[in-house]
Amino acid sequence: MEPIFINLNVALCLIIIIICSSLSKNDYQAQLNMYVCICHGIKEKDIQQAIDAGAESVRDLRKKLDLGSQCGKCVCYAAKMIKNTKGDLNYDLAIAV
């Protein structure tokens, strides 16, 4: 039997899909306590609260939370959160000044 090689990204995506599909409501609430921006200690729940309060773009999140003003690695994830919540993607990049 020959070994089957799978792309690492595909394998990780499959694992994430399996985990996410098995999440209960309590697991989702725990996920909201995950850090998105390590530079400023911003959690998913902070971003979701800002979106619920009217933030419609990454630029709005930067104004409210200072998100993306350091290394910027959190910007893509925050944009996806906006897209999932608002239904469309207002991807105004928050470039550190």
N, C-alpha and C positions, 0 to 999 in steps of 0.2 A: 504494500500500500504506500503510495507516494504522499509526502506531507503536503498539506494545503497551506499556502501562504495567503495571508490576508493583510491588506493595507492597515497600518496601525490606526489611522484616522477613522476608517470604517469600523474597526473593532471598537474603538472608544465611543463612536456614535451609537452603535448597537447597544453597548452597555448602558449608556445614558438613557436611551429610549426604554430599555427594560426597567431601569430603576424608576424613571419618571412615570411610566405606566402603572407602576405598583404603589405610587405615593397615595397615602390617604390624606384627608383634610388636615390632620394633625401634622403629618410630614410636610405638607405645603407650608403650614404656619412656621414650622421649624426652619424651612428653607428661607423664609423671609428674614430670618436673623443672620443670614450669611453675609459676610462682607463682600462688597463689590469694589469699593475704593479703599485700599489699604492705606494710601497716603493720608487720607482725611478721616478714616474710620467710618465711612458711610456704608450702611447696610441696605439690603434690598428693600426692607420695610420703609426706610427713610426716603428712598427714591419713589416707591409706590405712593407714599403719603404726599410727596410733592406733586406727583402726576395727578393724584386724586384732587389736589388743591388747585390744579389748573396749569401745571407745567406741560407744555406741548412740544418742547424741543430740548435737545441737549443743552443748548444755550440757556434756556430757562432753568434747567437743573443746575447749571454752573452758577447762575445768579443766586439761586436759593440755597444751594448746598456746597458751592465751591468745587463741584464734581468736575474732574478732568483738567484741573488747573496745574497738576504736577506732572506725572508721567503720562497720563492720558489713556492708560490701558483699560480703564473702566468705561470709556465713552461708547464703544460698540455694544456692550451689554446693556447699558442704560438706554441706548437708542432702540434696541430690541424690546426692552420693557415698554417704552413709549409706543412702539408699533403694535405690540400685543394688546395694550390697553386702549389706545386711541384708534387703532385700525389702519392708520397710515403713518408713514415715516417722515417726520420733520427732522432731518438729519443735519442740523446746523452745528457744524463742528465748533467745539469750544477750544480754541487754541490758546495755550498759555501765553500770557503777555509778559 
